Amino acid sequence: MTDIKIKITDRDGVIHEIEAPTDMNMNLMEVVRSYELAPEGTIGICGGMAMCASCQCYVTSDHDLPEKSDDEEAMLSEAFNVRENSRLGCQLHITESMDGLEVELAPEEL
């Protein structure tokens, strides 16, 4: 059982340094929800199916992450506030190689 450290900047600009388990098959969106770093009902609306982009985040650290799937690419092409470093948190499964990851939650889509 290994926990990794992740630094998450919430939508109010507050930085949270949290520990995330690598042995529970969680993704970043689930970690954000479990730590209540976004108001209820504003992140992971589709349940992690890459269908809503409510869990969009900006990866600000230099980590070698898995390539975006076609579904993730398609959803980001329709989302608001997309940047070069945008990813869907539901598509980033927590692994030991993510230790030290730094992300910023994208603003809510209005």
N, C-alpha and C positions, 0 to 999 in steps of 0.2 A: 504494500500500500504506500503510494507516494503522492504527496500533495505538492503542487507547484504554486509559485507566487505569480499573480497577475495584477497589473495596475490598470484600473478602469476609471476613466473620467466620465462622470455622469452628465446628464443634460443640463445641469446647473453649474458645471465646471468644477465640481468637487471631486478630488482624487481619492479613490478607495484602493488600498493595497489589501488584496484578499488572497486566501488560499483556496485552491480548487483541487478536488480529488481526480486522480488519473485512473482510478480503478472502478468508476461507477458509470462509464460510458456516457458521460454528460457532454453537452456542447456549451459553447460560451453563452448562448441565450438562456439556457437553463441555469447557469451559474449566476447570471445577472438577476434572474427572477428569484433564485433562492436567497440571494443577499438583499433582495428588495431594493435594487439600485435604480429602478424606474417605477413610476406609479403603476399600480395594478391595472391591467387591461391596456397598457401602452406598449408592451413588448412581447413578442411571441404570439401575436393574435391568431395566426394560422396554426399554432401548435408545433412549429418547427418544420413545416413542409416546404419552405422556400417559396411561399405563395403570397407574402404580404410586405416584406421588407421592413416590418416594424422593429426588427432586431438589427438593422443595419448599423455597422460601426466602422470606425476608421482605425486601421492598424497603424500605430505610430512608431512601433519598434521594428527593428530589422530582423524579423524571423522568417525562416523558410517555411511557409505554410503550404498545405496542399493546394493544387490548382483549383480554380473555380469550376464547378460542374456546369453543364449546359443550363440546368434549371436556375442556378444561382446567377449566371450571366444574364439570362433572360429577365429575371426579376429585377436585377440592378439596372437593366436598360430601361425599365419603366418607372423606377423609383425616383424620388425627389432627393436633392442634396447629395447626389452621388459624387464621389471624388475618385481619383486614381487608386487610392488605398482603401476603398470601400469593400467590405465583406459582409455577408449575412452571418450573424452570430450563431444561428441554428445550424450552419454548415461547417462550423469550426469545432470539431470534437477535441476535447481536452486530452492532450498527450504530454508526456514528460518533455518532449522537445519544445513545448510552448513555455517552459519556465522562463519568467521574466517578461512575458508578453505585455505590451502596453497598447491599450485601445481607448478610443473615445466614442461614446454612444452618439450616433447621429441624431440631429433634432427630429422631433416628431413630425410626421407629414401632416400638413393641414389642408 
